[in-house]
Amino acid sequence: MNNTIYLRRANQLIIEPSECEGQRQLSKTVLATALKNVESLGYTFSNELIQAVNQLSKEQFEALYTQLIRDLKVMVGVHVVYKPMYPGFPLQVMEENEADLYLNAIIYYLTHVTAEHLDQPSVERSPFMEQTKLKVIGLGTKHAFQTLIRQMIEAKGSISQTDKEDIDAVLEHADACEVDAILPAEIPFKENVGFVVASLLKHEQASMERIGLYFKTASDVLRLAVAWSDGDVSLALASPFRKFKRRERRLLLGLLEQCGSITEDMLRYKDRWIRLGEILHPSEYKHRYPRCQEAFDILRNNRPYSTFNGSVELAFQYRNVWSLIDLLSQRPGEFARRLDHLLRITEDDAYVLLAFSEVVPQVSTPVLLQVKQHFAQRNEPQDLRVFFPKANVAKAVAIPDELPYIDEAICRDVVQLCEQELVTRFATLPPLGKTYVDPRLHNYLVPFSQRSASKALHTIVRGSRVPMGEGDTIRFFNWWREGVVNGQSTGRVDIDLSAVMYDENWNYVEHISYTNLRSSKYKAVHSGDIVTAPQGACEFIDLHIPSIVNYGGRYVVATMLSYTSHPYCDLPECFVGWMMRKKPSSGEVFEPSTVANKIDVTADTQIAIPVIMDLVERTVIWTDLALTRHPEMYNNVEGNQKGMVLMGKALTTLRKPALHDLFLLHAKARGKLVETMDQADTIYSVEQGVTPYDIEQIMAEYLA
C-alpha cells in the first residue's frame, strides 16, 4: 500500500533493508526483462533502485514487480482495454467517405454494434518507433515517505480527496510509533485537523493527549463531527451527522469546552450546530461542560449576542473607517482580506496603511502572498476577475472587473509592506546557500487550495502552464464503464469526448465531437461515438497542431460531457488524458509511454474541462474544472459554448502568485541568487530540485 502511494506521488519505491540481507542476487536476465517491460509504460529505474532490487531474491522481486506493473498501468491508464469505434483510427476515419461515416454512426446508435462487427477491414498498424523520454523511478526511504505524508497533513491550504485517501490509508496501517513520526506538532489548516483526527479515531489511533492540542475553535470541532460523519469538511455544504455513541459525544463536547469564544464561532454555522446539538445532548452534561450548555442555549433560543462580523458589516455600511480599523486590527487575516474595500471608502489611506503595517506580522503567509499579488496588478486592465468557490467540486466563477481605481502609490506601499514581512519571516528558516530559481516557474502557480483537485498522473495548480511534449499531434482519450455503484446500477452511460477550437480572441473556429467526426479545414479527427459501455468504452481525438494554427486556431478546450446526465462520481470508473504523438498511425491507438497525463474524473458534475491547449505557445493550461451540472440545453458541446468561452478567457488570463516569485522571496531572505544550476546549492526548477509537482513540500515548508 505504501509503495503504491509513494510511486504515484513521488516516483519512488521503498526496498526494506531486511529484504536485501543474505539473499541470492537477482539474475541480470530477470532484471533486464522486467526493466524492458517497465520501459514500455514510459518508466525506468534509477541506478540506486537497480542496485537495491538486484539484492532481492527472485520471489521477492517478482512480488515487487507484479505490484509495480499493476500500479503503473493504473497511473497511465493502460489497465483497461481500448476498443475505439473505428479500430483503424485515425486513418480509417480520415479515409472513410461521409456517407459511410454517417451510416456507421446510425447503425451503431440503433444496434450498439461497434465497427469491428460492421465488416470493417482489419487494419495492420506499423510498429511504434517513436522515442519517448522515460520517467525515472527512484529509491526512496521509509523516513522520506513519512515526511511526504506529514507534509500533506501540515499543508497551509486545503488538500485534495486523493490526498485524504492516501493519508487515511497510511494511518490505517501504521503502528503507534509510525503515527507519532507522521503527525506534526501543529496542523495549520483547520480542515485538515477535522479530517486527520477523524481518521485517527476511525482507526483507533487517537487519544486526548494526541489530538487535544489541535483544537482551538468551535469550528474545528464542527469539522471533526462532519468528517467523522463522512461529510464535507470544508463546511461549504451542509452535511448530515451520524449518531454518535456516548463516549464520542463526550469527546466532542470536551474538545468544544476547551475552545475559546465558542458562542460567536458557533453562530457562524448556527443551524448546523443546532442539528448537532440534537445528537450530542449537551444538557445531559451541563455540569461537566457548562460553557457548551450555555452556547447551545443561546443558539436554540435565539438569545441576543453581538458578533464581530455583525459589527464589521455595520461599520462598512456607515463607512465608519475608524471603527473598522479598531475592529479589523483584532483579526489581522480579516484586515488583509478587507484591505481593498477599506481603501476604497476612505481618504485617510495613510492611517489605514499604518494600522495594517502593525498587524502584518500576524497575517498568514498564503494571505500575504495573495494580497501582494492583488495590489501589484491592482490597476492593470482585465476583462474578468476569477474566483474558485470553496467546495469539493472544481468550479470557477468569473465576473466583470469593475473595481474602481486605487492610487498607484498606495498599491506600491501595500506590496512593499507584504514583501518586507515575507522576507523577514522567511529569513528565520534554514539557509539555502547559493540558490537558482528557474525563470520558467513564472508559468506555475502557488498551491493555496487543492480541495477539489482531481487525482492525476501529474497534478499541478489550476491556471499553470506546462510545455507540450515533442510531436505535432495531440491525442485526447477518455475511458468509462457502466456498472453498479453503492448498490445501484448505472444503466446505459454515454460519455462524449470533444475538442473545441478558438482563435486568439476566443472566437469559435470549429469543434470535433460526435456531431462532427472530422474537420475539412485542418487535420482533426474523432474515433467515433460509443454510446454504451457495459465492459468499458473509449473515445479518441487527434489534433494536428500545425494545420490548426495555420488555419487561425489557437486555443483548444478539451471537454468531457455526460450525455446520459450521469454525474461522474456515480460511475465505477472514468478518466481522461492526452498523449503527444509524432506519427499518429504508428503503434497502437493507446501507447502508454506517450501518455502526457491522465486524470481521474470523479466530481459531482456532468461536464469536465481537464485542460486548455494553447497551440501557438505550445503550452497546456491546467484547468481541472467543471461547468454547471444542469445545462440549459442538451448536454453536448454546442449547448455549452458560452460557459467554455468564459472559462477559457478566465483561465488564460488568471492572475495568481507564481512559484517563481515565492521562491525568489525565499532566496532573497535566506540565500544568494546564482544564474545557473551548476553553481547552486539549492535548486528550484521545473525538472530538478524542488519542482511544481512537489505540492506537499511547497504547501508545508514554503508557505510557513
ZIQUI-V384069 format. One line per field, one symbol per residue. ss: DSSP state (2 for helix, 1 for strand, 0 for the rest). phi: phi as a letter, one per 40 degrees, with the letter a starting at -180 (. if undefined). psi: psi as a letter, one per 40 degrees, with the letter a starting at -180 (. if undefined). A space follows every 50 residues. Layout:
# ZIQUI-V384069
ss: ???
phi: ???
psi: ???
This chain:
# ZIQUI-V384069
ss: 02222222220111002222000000022222222222200011102222 22200002222222222222222222000000000000002222200222 22222222222000222000000001000000001111110222222222 22200001002222222222222002222222000000022222222222 22000002222222000222222222220000000000000000022222 22222220000222222002222222222202222000022222222222 00000002222222222000222222220002222222222222000022 22222222222200222222222222000000011110000000001111 00000002222222222222222222000000111110222220100010 00000100000000111000001111111110011001100000111111 11000001111110010100000111000000000011111111222222 20001111111100000222001111111110000100000222111111 00000011111111000011111111000000000022222222222222 22000001222222222222111000222001110000110000222222 2200
phi: .ccccccccbfbbcbcdccccgbccccccccccccccccccgbacccccd cccccccccccccccdccccccccccgbcbcbbcdbccdccccccccdcc dcccccdcccbgccccbbfcccbcccdcbccbcccccbcbbccccccccc ccccccacbcccdcccccccccbccdcccccccccbbcccccdccccccc cccfbbacccbdccbbbcccccccccccbgbcccgcbcbccccccdcccc ccccccccccfcccccccbdccccccccccfcccbcccbcccdccccccc bfccacbccccccccccbfcccccccccccbdccdccccdccccbbbccc ccccccccbdccccddcccccdcdccbdbccacbbbbbdcacbcbbbbbc cbcccbdcccccccdcdccccccccccccdcbgcbbbcdccdcbccccab dbcccacbbbcdgcbbcccchbbcbcabaaacibbfgbccgcbbbbcbbb bbccbgccbabbaccacaccbacaabchcbbaacbhaabbbbbcddcccc chcbcbccbbbcccgcccccbcaaaaaabbbcbdccgcdbbdccccabbc bbccabbbbcabcccccfbbccbfbbcdcbccbdcbcccbdccccccccc ccbcbbdccdcccccccccaabcbcbcccccbbbacbbgcbccccccccc bbbc
psi: dddddddddefiihhhddeeheihiiiddddddddddddeeeiiiidddd dddeeiiddddddddddddddddddefeeihhgidhdeheddddeiiddd ddddddddddefhideeffhiihhiiiheihihihhhihaiddddddddd dddfieiiiiddddddddddddeiidddddddhidigdhddddddddddd ddefeiidddedeehdidddddddddddefaheeedihiiiihiiddddd dddddddeiifdddddddfdddddddddddgdddfdddgddddddddddd efihhhiddddddddddefgddddddddddgddddddeddddddeiefdd ddddddddedeehiddddddddddddfdehhidihhihihiehgiihhii hfhiihhdddddddddddddddddddeeiiieahhhhhdeedehihhdhe dehihidhhaiheihhiiaiiehhhiiihiiiahhfehhdahhhhhhihh hiaeefhhdiihaeegdiiedighiieihheigdeiiiiihhhhdddddd eeidhhhhihhgdeehideeidhhiiaiihidgdeiaidhhdeehdihhh heigiehhgdihhhddefihhhdfiiaidgidaigiddefdddddddddd defhhihidddddddddddfahhieideeidhhhiddibhieefdddddd def.
